[in-house]
Amino acid sequence: MLPALPVLLPLLGAGATVVVGRWAWAQRVIGVTVLAAVSVVAAVLLVMADRGGPVVAEIGGWAAPVGIVLVADRLSALLLLISTVVTLAVLVYAIDQRIADYGRRTASTTFHPIFLVLSAGVSLAYLTGDLFSLFVAFEIMLAASYVLITRRTDARRIRSGMTYVIISLTSSLLFLTTVALVYAATGTVNLADLAERVAALPTGLQTVLALLVLVTFGIKAAIVPLHFWLPDSYPNAPAPVTALFAGLLTKVGIYALLRTRTLIFPEGHPSVLLLVLASVTMIVGVLGALAQNDLNRILSFLLVSHIGFMIFGLAVTDAAGAGGTALYVVHHITVQATLFLVSGLITRRTGTVSIDAMGGLAKRAPLLAVLFAIPALTLAGVPPTSGFVAKLALLQAGAGDGVATSVVAGIVILASLLTLYAVVRVWVRVFWGEPREPLPDNDPDDDLVVGTARTATPMYVATAALVAVSLTIAAAAGPLSAVTTRAGDDLVARTPYLGAVLGQEGAR
Amino acid sequence: MSAEDTRVPWPRWDSPTEDWMLPGDCPVTSERTLLLELAARILFPAVLVFSLYLLLVGHYGPGGGFSGGLVAGLAFVLRHIAGGSSEGAEIGARIRVRPPVVVGVGLCVAVVTALVPAAFGAPVLSSTKVSVHVPLLGEFEIVSSLALDVGVYLLIVGVVLDLLRSLGSGIERDALDAESEAAS
């Protein structure tokens, strides 16, 4: 029962917000209430999973492997909790941006429902214990994201939206093919059942399936060289939408990789392929960020770079690596969403996204400077922020595991330093120097309202709340990393998951 | 009149003609296709009944909420193509219920159906059978998941109506624009 609520409540909310489409206030109340309720459910699930093992819900009463199961173990409950909290903050920000831009009475028959549908898709992706449902979850998520990225748009954004849609459809097609191949090879799509049956397949076939899964989720997670679509499409959406996508969608890809690689394709030793991909992703991403002038593009490239950090944790393939990745995902969802929200605030203040055309914001908007500085330093991993805690967990996982991982651990440090350089560069150009007048909005009709200098206070509050969440992660680093360490142990041991889904017989 | 003249100009080849409700006294006769209108009048109720049939038999036989909803949606498409709406007026203006509301109600019904079993301690989305005795007609077995199908049915009908409203009247508006451009 409980694991189904994070999926069903947002869908119910989506239906309800369409029905009350004439009353903007009702839509806002429903959206916020539903996401707050899901956060509570996620917190309860996390406590239950941490104390008593994975919580399983059998849909329609059909047991695995025949029926579809929803499984909330430590990893999925933790990611569900942090994702929903971030989604809630982004929704509050978006609501107040819409009030500031379009007026208090403007209702929308698409924004709120689609936003909630996206949230339902993300929840389903975390909770499902079934490969085909995972595909459905991705499709729900992507279909909603197509709408959000192309709403109230102009030709330029349609073009970049097209890139996003085509790439996503390609990866969905690949995913569906993979599901079909997996089913043909094993006769099941239940993840726990697959864990046992894939191990019985010939090694070559296992490798092919593992590679297909890697490419499919690699596109969603934007691993270099499959990242090219991301810096082109994300920066062109409105700030809250970009924040949501950057915070959640790529991380869902990482989650899917983490789940499938630990459960279905476990490797006893560090994966060389993933180590190489992690290094390339970290370096290419951060170098791309250094070459950009557009604030949102810089953040998008940094996002790509930090996907490499999570792939590194994945490549180590032991319990510490998996736990480190989980901790890093938690930290990164929060900080990346915060940075894009701050970028939206900066853009509204300055009227431009080009960091060369900004300057002197530290004097004019000191609050904004603080709101940018904290997540930026967190992203770079300066102690004592959550970024430092997460990177430390990854480095500890990598350092003891042989020469190859130690070398890549060095690259992690290098990429962190380059990230620091990239955010300091932004800081110097945007916040120091001579104050400049805001540029006028050159396209008042689109969704990107810039240069209005009229920003609702709740937008600052929502952003500050996310900064506070990020600081809380740093403050609660001890208990949190204990949870992620246990989550990592669960993932690598596999037995808690298998036992919960298939019953005692499966836990042999 | 040559065959050339009776052809509808290209921007209007697919534009629906006359009124959505197929009024009897239509001043303009040149753009109506009598055959299609007549067919639509006869087929519309029959297709709707067929869609309800598909909805009801869906649990045991071929059909269900999705296909039933699509068939019902097709009935509306047929009526739209045959009757159209005058001057690009939205269908919703005549149906009284806005299509998104139909979608929303359908989604709510489906999700509530999924949640109701949980209130009785059963797993989410599980279903039960109820036997009903109707005088004259005999025994009926109603499966509780029929409510889910009804939700899906409404959702699909709503989506098709919304498509007609946005794309259908959009095409008409383009056709009218092209017409006025050609005239000027």
HADDOCK unambig.tbl for C-alpha pairs under 7 A between the chains (distance, minus, plus):
assign (segid A and resid 1 and name CA) (segid B and resid 118 and name CA) 6.35 0.50 0.50
assign (segid A and resid 1 and name CA) (segid B and resid 123 and name CA) 6.08 0.50 0.50
assign (segid A and resid 1 and name CA) (segid B and resid 124 and name CA) 5.92 0.50 0.50
assign (segid A and resid 8 and name CA) (segid B and resid 111 and name CA) 6.33 0.50 0.50
assign (segid A and resid 12 and name CA) (segid B and resid 107 and name CA) 6.87 0.50 0.50
assign (segid A and resid 12 and name CA) (segid B and resid 108 and name CA) 5.32 0.50 0.50
assign (segid A and resid 12 and name CA) (segid B and resid 111 and name CA) 5.83 0.50 0.50
assign (segid A and resid 15 and name CA) (segid B and resid 104 and name CA) 3.99 0.50 0.50
assign (segid A and resid 15 and name CA) (segid B and resid 105 and name CA) 6.27 0.50 0.50
assign (segid A and resid 15 and name CA) (segid B and resid 107 and name CA) 5.11 0.50 0.50
assign (segid A and resid 15 and name CA) (segid B and resid 108 and name CA) 5.08 0.50 0.50
assign (segid A and resid 16 and name CA) (segid B and resid 104 and name CA) 6.09 0.50 0.50
assign (segid A and resid 16 and name CA) (segid B and resid 108 and name CA) 6.53 0.50 0.50
assign (segid A and resid 18 and name CA) (segid B and resid 100 and name CA) 6.18 0.50 0.50
assign (segid A and resid 18 and name CA) (segid B and resid 101 and name CA) 5.90 0.50 0.50
assign (segid A and resid 18 and name CA) (segid B and resid 104 and name CA) 4.99 0.50 0.50
assign (segid A and resid 19 and name CA) (segid B and resid 101 and name CA) 4.66 0.50 0.50
assign (segid A and resid 19 and name CA) (segid B and resid 104 and name CA) 5.17 0.50 0.50
assign (segid A and resid 19 and name CA) (segid B and resid 105 and name CA) 6.40 0.50 0.50
assign (segid A and resid 58 and name CA) (segid B and resid 123 and name CA) 6.49 0.50 0.50
assign (segid A and resid 59 and name CA) (segid B and resid 123 and name CA) 6.23 0.50 0.50
assign (segid A and resid 59 and name CA) (segid B and resid 124 and name CA) 5.61 0.50 0.50
assign (segid A and resid 59 and name CA) (segid B and resid 125 and name CA) 6.01 0.50 0.50
assign (segid A and resid 60 and name CA) (segid B and resid 123 and name CA) 5.60 0.50 0.50
assign (segid A and resid 60 and name CA) (segid B and resid 124 and name CA) 5.60 0.50 0.50
assign (segid A and resid 60 and name CA) (segid B and resid 125 and name CA) 4.50 0.50 0.50
assign (segid A and resid 60 and name CA) (segid B and resid 126 and name CA) 3.71 0.50 0.50
assign (segid A and resid 61 and name CA) (segid B and resid 123 and name CA) 5.30 0.50 0.50
assign (segid A and resid 61 and name CA) (segid B and resid 126 and name CA) 5.91 0.50 0.50
